[in-house]
Amino acid sequence: MPQHLTVGHLLRQLQHLDPDLPIRLAVNPDWPFAHYLGTDVVVGDGMAFIAEDGQEGYLPTSVRNALAWS
């Protein structure tokens, strides 16, 4: 996966998943939390931005392990 993800890369990563699967953002390996994604997409300065919309709780251990954040 490229460091500078594009909309196309993200769509390819998600296209085979259940469309009803909730999405969370894994944040900060030193304090691993799961955050909600906002519903708005804002395009500016040649990039698309999806806002964080609050913290859900700690990132599950299995996800931390998969990200090598343990």
C-alpha positions in Angstrom: 0.0 0.0 0.0 1.5 3.4 -1.0 2.1 5.9 1.8 0.1 8.5 -0.1 -3.2 6.6 -0.5 -5.5 7.7 -3.4 -9.2 7.3 -3.6 -8.7 4.5 -6.2 -6.4 2.6 -3.9 -8.8 2.9 -1.0 -11.8 1.8 -3.2 -9.8 -1.3 -4.3 -9.0 -2.2 -0.7 -12.6 -1.9 0.3 -14.5 -3.2 -2.7 -14.7 -6.9 -1.5 -15.8 -6.1 2.0 -19.4 -6.3 3.3 -20.9 -2.9 2.6 -22.6 -3.0 6.1 -19.2 -3.5 7.9 -18.6 -0.6 10.3 -15.4 1.4 9.6 -13.0 2.7 12.3 -9.7 4.5 12.0 -6.8 3.0 14.0 -4.9 5.9 15.6 -1.5 6.3 17.3 0.5 3.2 18.0 1.7 4.6 21.4 -1.9 5.0 22.5 -3.8 2.6 20.2 -7.4 3.8 20.0 -10.2 3.3 17.4 -11.9 6.4 16.1 -15.1 6.9 14.2 -14.9 8.4 10.7 -17.0 11.4 9.9 -19.6 11.2 7.2 -18.4 14.3 5.2 -15.7 14.1 2.6 -14.1 17.5 1.9 -11.9 18.1 -1.2 -9.3 20.8 -0.9 -5.7 21.5 -2.0 -5.9 18.6 -4.4 -6.7 16.0 -1.7 -9.8 14.3 -0.2 -10.2 14.6 3.6 -12.5 12.5 5.8 -12.8 13.9 9.3 -12.4 11.9 12.5 -15.7 11.9 14.5 -14.8 10.9 18.0 -13.1 8.1 19.9 -14.8 4.7 20.2 -12.3 3.0 22.6 -9.1 1.0 22.7 -8.0 -0.7 19.5 -8.5 -4.5 19.7 -5.4 -6.5 20.5 -5.8 -8.5 17.2 -5.8 -5.2 15.2 -2.7 -3.9 17.1 -0.9 -7.1 16.4 -1.9 -7.0 12.7 -0.5 -3.4 12.5 2.6 -4.5 14.5 1.7 -1.9 17.1 2.1 -4.3 20.1 
